[in-house]
Amino acid sequence: MNKLLTTLLGCFLMLMGTNTKAQQAPPQIDTRIYEIIENTSADRIETDIRKLVDFGTRNTFSDTVSETRGIGAARRWIKAEFERISVECGNCLEVFYQKDLVKKGSGSRVPHDAYVVNVVAVLRGTDYPNSYVMMSGDIDSRVSSATDFTSDSPGANDNASGMAGTIEAARVLSKYKFKHSIAFVGLSGEEQGLFGGAGLAKYAQEQNWDIVGVLNNDMIGNIEGVDGVIDNRTFRIFSEPTPANETDRQRGARRFTGGEVDGNSRQLARYIHKQVKTYMPEMNPMMIYRLDRFGRGGHHRPFNDLGFAGVRIMEAHENYNRQHQDLRTENGIAYGDVIEGVNFPYAEKLTSVNAISLAGLAWAPPAPKDVRIGGAVRPSTTLQWEATDDKNIAGYKIYYRLTTSPTWDNFVYVSGVNEHTLEGIVIDNYYFGVAAVGKDGNESAVVFPYQQIRRR
């Protein structure tokens, strides 16, 4: 109960400081979110990480026939675990493999032909079944050489932690019904070139999935950094500034209207940040204004490449001695990604971060469409948007912030309209956005207005 009391107290103190405008809006909290936090289990996450480590190696090109060793055994166990969860919730999950053949020579890290197989479990939404929020972890592991598919490669933190967190989130969230669909995904081929993410992103595009956001979890279990810092509260959210597939016209418009840090992935990062500050105030989310770590990549990138919103969630302080290393000891330093390097309570916290963000987005009304803005050379700013026909919508929040602020700091709540003018708010001094708000208080991600209001 200590965890629940801490979050409730933190949220109460936060609400005591809420401005009067916020009091006009629907409730600021959804108590079901606290249940989700309370029901996430470090013990179950530990059990799953240990199980994944016990497969010896999960290199993408390792054994696929053995029942006890290699990537094949690992992905079959993950699929069976999703299926077991589904049985417990009345067959609420649609579990399947999605795969693509990767040919030798298609990359420097592809030693032979192999199928890159992803495991997908979909909790189908009640109102918007083709609208998806997604949590992913990586199945595969590696040692010093990405093409060494025979040596022991436990991959305890990188990335059994993210995979175990995804399975645990499925366990917890499968107890609820959501408006939007939630996909829990184990991706393969990450260490050889993000093949699994690329395959699933293409599949989603071909199936016309409306992806609200992808939460990619890659290393969520280490609290002791190679920099000497020990920190079990801080984590990073990496997000790119604007969509990779935007048009030249959109890019050109930003020269005059702004929005260089307001793409869909950045709004997803801000959503997670806000959700954590509301329901888990003891945590310290760091929004990193970068696609990924410097010069490195993760499995959200292939989704970003196609224009989908996606972020990477991970620990704040990495230990490079435990990443991509052959198991060995040199000069008294132990190398290798072993189970002893994982802090299970921390992995539980970051799993909760994912679960409450997925839940908030999946319970919220769809984000507003066709958001437009106007207000040049006048002391007011007007926002317009296409009204949503969601039966449980309460209204909209018009957010605004100083152009130098990383977060949406101010809002005005409106209901029953699809246009509002902020009097006394000069458009030149702020950035603006609109979010849809449900009767239960859950909000969509903020939509940034790139287009100007049409003249009448």
C-alpha angles and dihedrals in degrees: 000000000000092000092051094047091049094053093044092051092047092051092047091054090047093051091050087067096047115124122245093257090062091056090067092061128082118278112308094220137048109209091209087072090064089053089055092052092047094048096052109105129212089193093058091046090052091050092052094046090052090049092052092047090052091066086078096221131014096186109153091241097044128111116315098178104057118091093213109035137045141022094301094058090044096053092045089053091049091050091048090050092052089048091051090051089049093054090052091055096045097269092305094152127075103212123192146143122251113194145172131190114244113200127216109262095031087110141359090255096054108096096173142356113288142155114251102215125196124193115220129188117184124198098201118228121236099218106021106026094168093052112091140194111189138202118192139185129180121252098195130082136190145192127215092306116050090209095055099104098164106054120089109273109175095179091193097164098015092078122324085087093061093043093049090048090054092051091048092050088053090053093051100040094044087076090070140060118234135194093225126044120258120210120201109197140188109200126200135200095040095133093050098052113310090280096152095052091046091051095049093043090054090046090051091050092049091048090049093238112179099221114200093184146330120225106199114195115200116166109351100160111069122093100166112078128202084240089069095251119133111199128160097175107052126080136166132240111197118198136164118238102234135005116283091223099052118134128250088249092056091046091049093049091059090065087071105025103033126223099141090143099031107086123132094267092052090051089052090053091050090050092055091046091052093045091053094046089051101044105019104033091162089070125084112217115194115203106210113201095218135089090241141325114321109292093348136101146215140192097270089069097077089054090049089051089063093046098260119139110251140157139184119236117196148137119296099227117045126200107215091189086070098045126085092345135140111239105261147114121240126176090347093307118121115218128196142075098269132161093255089070095062124093105204099195089054091050087052091054093051090045087055089050088057095042096052091046092050091047095048093050094042093051094044126093116258114281116263117269132217094018111187135181139203137171112117116160096000135094095248141058127221127203125194129184142166109269116239120231094214107143093220099047115128100185144286138287117220104206127197135176140172110274090246096051119102094208139050099257104172136037145172119212119219133176136197094015138090096202133052137171120216104213116213093013109118112214093217094064102049147039119232140202142166130228129186116235126207126214089253091058097253114137136204120235114279116266116216116217110235095166129070123234111268116247114248 
